[in-house]
Amino acid sequence: MGTGLFVADLAEAGRAPAVYLDVTATHAEERARSTAESFASRHPPSRASDPLREQLVPLATDAVEELAALRIAVRRGDTAAVRDAERGLRAAADGLGSVRGGTT
């Protein structure tokens, strides 16, 4: 998500070529989607880990959706939508950062 936030900052400030922003946002989304799908497909090692998985899967999905929104906004050159996606990414990052748990 850090890459997405970086792209949003650059896009809002007009400090990078559109092609760079598009490629970077697309790559960030693809990596996040792959990570989220991989995590979601894994079975927790124990029942004690189920609550952690139940927290993380929706948060990871939200992060992927916000990165997709950023990619679309960048391609359209829509600065307002970039700002919206950036807010969503910050919320997703905060949510993921607040997750605490362990596995047994």
PAFI-782661 format. One line per 3 residues: their letters; for each residue x, y, z of C-alpha. Coordinates in steps of 0.1 Angstrom, whole numbers, m for minus. Each point is the difference from the previous one (the first is absolute). Layout:
# PAFI-782661
a) X,Y,Z | ...
END
This chain:
# PAFI-782661
mgt) 0,0,0 | 29,23,5 | 6,0,m37
glf) m36,9,m6 | 3,29,24 | 32,11,m17
vad) m18,m1,m34 | m29,20,14 | 23,27,13
lae) 19,2,m33 | m33,1,m20 | m15,27,22
agr) 31,22,m3 | 4,m7,m37 | 36,m10,6
apa) 2,m31,m22 | m10,m10,m35 | m34,m17,m4
vyl) 16,m31,m15 | 22,m5,31 | m29,5,23
dvt) m22,m25,m19 | 27,m27,m1 | 9,4,36
ath) m36,1,12 | m8,m31,m21 | 30,m19,14
aee) m9,9,36 | m36,m12,m6 | 11,m33,m16
rar) 25,m7,29 | m26,8,26 | m26,m21,m17
sta) 24,m29,m2 | 9,3,36 | m36,3,12
esf) m11,m30,m21 | 29,m21,12 | m8,9,36
asr) m37,m6,m4 | 6,m35,m15 | 21,m12,30
hpp) m15,m19,28 | 9,13,35 | 22,m24,19
sra) m24,m2,29 | m35,11,10 | 17,27,22
sdp) 12,16,m32 | m34,3,m16 | m9,34,15
lre) 32,15,m14 | m8,m14,m34 | m35,14,3
qlv) 14,34,7 | 27,0,m27 | m18,m13,m30
pla) m26,28,m3 | 27,26,8 | 22,m13,m28
tda) m29,m1,m24 | m8,37,9 | 36,9,m7
vee) m1,m17,m34 | m32,19,m9 | 15,33,10
laa) 30,m7,m21 | m23,m8,m29 | m18,33,5
lri) 34,17,0 | 10,m16,m33 | m33,10,m16
avr) 3,35,13 | 36,4,m13 | m10,m13,m34
rgd) m28,25,m2 | 21,28,13 | m27,6,26
taa) 17,18,29 | m31,0,22 | m3,m38,m3
vrd) 38,m4,7 | m6,19,33 | m30,m23,8
aer) 21,m31,m7 | 29,14,21 | m24,5,29
glr) m12,m36,m4 | 35,m13,m2 | 9,19,32
aaa) m30,m16,17 | 9,m34,m12 | 36,4,11
dgl) m12,12,35 | m23,m31,2 | 27,m24,m10
gsv) 24,17,24 | m24,m3,29 | m3,m38,m4
rgg) 17,m19,28 | 0,m37,4 | 20,m31,2
tt) m1,m35,m12 | 2,m31,19
END
